Amino acid sequence: MSDETNPAALVEHQAEWAQRASRLLSGVRDAVGGLDGAEAATLDHIGSTSVPGLAAKPFVDLQLRISPLPAEHELVARLAPLGYVRARGSRPDSPGVDRDLPRGSIKVDPLVWEKLLFWHEDNQAILHVRRAEWSPA
């Protein structure tokens, strides 16, 4: 599926990406059940693999938006049995790993940009856990 010499190589859209995302999101929903904010949390298949017909890197991006943002140790304990591991950046301030880059011109609480990132090797999936207040625009 992916080019072994270039893991960032684009591949043709795969119909199974949506099915994989749906299955994985269902597991995440079950795993976070009972956490503060879980009833109102939103789970989405995001990124280029969520766009039918679009070539993409073959990594399925998933998103959990929840407030308050759960403690890291709580998420690790709940997601590890599903195969997720906490992803770390190459440096402490790696953009996109522990916080998103601020967007837009409206001033918001800096906590809005905090997030936790998880990787699922077997399913080639990235889970972004963000505060519900986060917005891409």
N, C-alpha and C positions, 0 to 999 in steps of 0.2 A: 504494500500500500504506500509506504513512504520510501523515499530515497535514502538508503542507509548512509551514504556519504554526505547528505545534506538534509538533516531533519527538518529544516525550514522549507523544503521544497513543497510547492503547491501540487495538489492532486485534484482530479475531477471530483465534483460533488458526489457524495455517497448517500443514497437514500437511508442507509442504516444509521447514519449519524443522529437523525431525529429519534429513531427508536431507542438507540443507546442512551441518548440524553434523557428521554422520558423515563426509562428504567432506572437510571442513576438518580434522577431527581426524586423519584418515588422513594428510593432507599434513603436519601438524605432527609426527606420530609419525615419519614418514620423515625430516623435516628435523632432528629432534633426535637421531636415531640416532647412536650412538657417543659421545655426551656421557656424562660420569660420571652414573650413576644412571638413565640412559635405559631400561635393561632393566626396572627396577622401577617406572618412572613410570606414573602413571595419567592418563588423558585422559577428560574427561567433558563432556557437554552439560549446562550448569547454568542456573539462573535460570528466569524465567517462561516463556520459549519452550520449555523442556524439559518443561513440564507439559501433556499433551494436554487440549484443551478450554478452557484458560485464556487469556483475553485478555491481551495483552502488548504492550510496546513492541517494534517489529519488529527488534530487534537481537539476534542470536544470541550468547549468552554461552558461551564455551568455557573449560575449565580444564585446565591441565597442572600436575600435582603431581609434583615431582621434587626429590631431594636427592642431592647438594648443589644449591642454587640456582645455575644457570649464570651466568657473568659476562654482564652486559648486552651487551657488544660481541659475544660469541659468539652470543647469541640473535638480536641484530639481524642479524648476517651470515647466519644460517641461515634466518630467517623473512622477511627482505626479499624474496628471490626469489619467495616465495609471495604477496606483496602486503601483508604486515603492516608497520606502522610503529609505532615506540615511542610510546606515548601519554604525555603529560605533563599534569600538573594545572595549574590556574590559579595555584597557589602552591606553594612547595616542600613544604609539609606537607599537601597535598591528601589527605584520607582516601580510601582505596580505590585509589590510583594506585601508590604506592611501598610501601605497607604497609597491611595491614588493621587495622581497629580491634580492639584486644584484646577477647576475649569470655570469658565464664565467670569463675569465682572462683579457679580453680587457677592458681598462679604458674607461668609457663613462660618459657623463654629468649626475650627480646624479638626475637631473630632469626627466630623462628617466624612473625612477622607480616609480614616483608619479602616483597615480591612485585614482579613486573614486569608491566606492562600493555601490550598491543598492540592496534591497531585495523586492521581490514581494511575499507577503504571500499567496494570493489566488492561484497563479500559481506555488508556491514553486520554484521560480527562483531567481538566483543571477546574477546581471549584473555587470561585471567588466568594468570600463571605464578607458582605458589606452591611453597613448600617442602612436601615430602611429609608432614612432621610437622604441618602446618596442619590444623585441624579447625574446621568451622563451629559446633560446639557448645562 
